[in-house]
Amino acid sequence: MGARECCRVRFSDQGTALRLPGQIRAFRERNPKLFEIAVSILACTLIQIALLASQPSSSRFVRRAADNAADQMIRLSERTNGSLKGSPKFTFFSIDDATYVAWGAHQIAPRGRIKTILERVARSNPTAILLDVDLSYTDSGDASGEASLRDFLGQYPAAAPPLLLVRSLYHDAAPPALPRIRATSYDDQTAAKPNIIWGSPLFERDADGQVRRWRLFVQVCAAEHPAVLPALHLVGAIIARAQIEGEDREQAAASIPRQLASFGADSCARPTERSGEIAPKRGELPAISVDHLDVSSRVLYRADWNASRIALGGDIVSTDGQTPLVAVRPAGLVSSGDSTSPVPGLDGRIAVIGGSFADSGDWYSTPLGRMPGAMLLINAIEALTINGTPREPNVVEAIAISFVIIVMTSVLAAFFRPIVAAPLAAGGIFLIMLISLPLFRSGVVVNLAVPAVGAAFYDLGATLVEKYHQLRSLGWKFVLKPPASIDMEPTTLEASGEGAGEPT
């Protein structure tokens, strides 16, 4: 190609570029709706990119929108649970109102009763035992019960199932100083027992009082040195995963301190942010890890609480038939039996002992309603075992879902009034939630908040621009209500003889 031809090509490109704005105006005049949709899609996409670049999880507005979407997905998943495969099985020994009254309505659970339940359950070959009772406080009027529980823990066999106990914390200095471990009268008996593990039952409570997020460990101060206290649901999940994979449960439990050693704080003065993998991917079980993404700390609840039911959370299908995810039994019936006799039906199940009586103070609001703390732990163990830490969809899936929402809201806004477009958009998002439900159940949390907020910001911006032009056109009259339009029949005008045949 010669220099002259090259110049002609460049000139032609320049002419095309110069004619482009006119072509856009012509396209807008010929296809106003299509032009409006295209501009809406472009604007919503740019707003979404800006939101993602600004770390939306730190925004209260976007976080609340994401919470609402995740709450709806959790409720939808729970109502359509159906049959489950591969989940660990639980038996909840509930200290209900009847048991609480029968035990004398003490604020401190009678240690002798607790010892009887533990002894019977330990003889029943469960996968693990979780005692959701704070042992930090003693009852001076129950010295014999305290002594019997102390003897039981001191003689707990090495071959017995892993026993998980609650460790409470306290602050002797104002935050951000790390909390300290509260001692119990059973520490000496459990110190040399690798199958007795102390852990934290703490979760995070949001500003609206809902518990949506877990903590996998707590950075604490022990003997003036930083240490790591694992969460009880993390310990339970690691043991359950070992059981599923056919590995040794006791070795899995004993390895937890080593796995968490790198997650401690630098000093007792303040916590230190840590990230990394705690439990690797094993077979079909995803990894358990800690990162700075908000989605990874979400609790994907599976089972709600209903005091009138003895089976919760759907059925687990296995070669042995169907069994409920959570079987509920009154703790009082177990504590009144012979301590040397096992409890039938516990083989291969995780036994959880905790309170559900009204005055326990251990009640929490969740996306599935109020439930006792023991049910929080059960839901968290199940979710961590099967799904690992929740994660976002891959890039292709995320872009596809966002694009569908943006196009849908743009088309609806172009053809319908807001009062009609809003419920139609909500219905479309609900349909997307239904389609993505299998992903959600596998631990993939689809973030519907960012594209929805992007579309809302665009609608808000478009409304502000429209009002601005009205203000420029009307001036101070903008603050006045527009005059009501009066529709007059043509026959009326003709009858009066004024302006007959002219448009009104």
Steps between C-alpha positions, in 0.01 A plus 500: 500500500637841402523806716207665325275201556608487862403864539165433339436218744586719795287779370213259447541376860498857624186572303333197645600611848369849435169369368459264797314738736252576226447132438435449869239777495338347195498157664341650810228664291425182305519260799440695821424195716796300373726800554369542855564133575855518360583809706348339809707182454819701448433722803409208727812311390725797574337551840548131582868518403540805725328320788722193464811716483403679822480180710119490544510261798615794712198706396214474746240545226643231272569266794139530614375427147730197480378380842136527392568303182693229689226481765241439229717228346543330840124500564427378148757221534362391838143481369606288203754282680373163389751219539860566601806297409828475688415736786602409855217389727421665833310416815412799717448415867290799590486640853145620439260673736375173650855380562601837643213491750562134587865582575396768748512806270863571591691762302795259500419166340537225766842347438392156613226498233748617238743224601228234460410622151865515393573153632200342327565681173872413502406130525279529188774538233414849371727678253561773759340657807449876533400634841357848452505582872732756657709318761673814627260544789457260790205434726604495865182312584583217261842389623431132433391573144810711437720220633328233288544702179863573591567129552329411173712745300819390678429137413374566146645215290738570214283284273182694584343729239637856473341721766457872423461742794412870515777741597376845603709817475533830684682832458724639772598793275297712262488385137685470270694296756442129450256319728628253758397141561277448803626214714276216618522247779544227239813628326741271684294191414480583128852640442658172389199370304544550121143386437355772726507831311401839635356747251315827458124508429509863380341629181464853363180692562406765242359844575142372452557226759523217244776239514616449142875452530730268690843523647726205429731583788567766762837661564550494878763573761615207711776535761595840350555345159270510196321175421219373279177348629313303229128542450294201609335480156843489335610213724173316439530545123859372486400191700194440280707536183750245632211261568365546146843443344564193716784662695576484872278747690729528800802583285295759310398664828854490636635671185284812540747697722772440241271610216412824681850584628566748219177695567603649836543869569839671516442603861232516769457873435278467193373244248686436175324428172591158367398306192575156366376145474401310814377173351584402140253371243441129548316307231173683439529702821612860429779666695450694823695823487512852638512802271383859501191441286173558680336205327738247658368568851131442426312224679289310247225379734331174416276426801262731685377450856157373595452381858201286401693288249741212566659508152647815341671600178383238251605139454843359419498221242756222539536130436340439840186692402380844605575673828433858614782752484425596862322266740381672819476318834424643846815500712292419807412154369868414448616637836245294691625167364780269606834674439659174383243430228558644150245713318361315197517658153816711546742296294668732246314812615636818658343540844435860607390578856365847571220713631178597325299613802359850486709645785836375373604831343660297221257597223590669172321655203594347165368511142294191592358653817601471865692193608707387800879521487533124456309524171737774384789260554320215323428715194857630490654152531280364221576794268877491563513123456320480167559843343825613659522878524250665262642643182392717210423359154772501238549805280293369208203410722516831688513707178215301343273543803578872531441557128163324512387715795622821336330425165179391674472814712591724204233348275235520770587862578473590130156349439317519833420755763704466822197371691482208255872457424599460868289188576590350161870550576452343843333202335787468254757506779297236687511282188879543484518397866305182422729417208815560708373302801713190423810724494400651833452160662851405392644800683514747208339828606380702201530870577178652364551820695755676279309481168171581675656799678660610172160498332348689795774764481438540128124544554573754771743687274254499210229640725731776626597594143133518401419720798799722418371563149155577640656747739692667216181522295256618767724703727340589829167354381658158544394503869131543404270213420423473127147606404253218470423411139135530393380265227218655304284321246507637144122517499517747786723732301282474193185564699645815647610620161852575625797346324295239323715256305826626660714280723471558873 
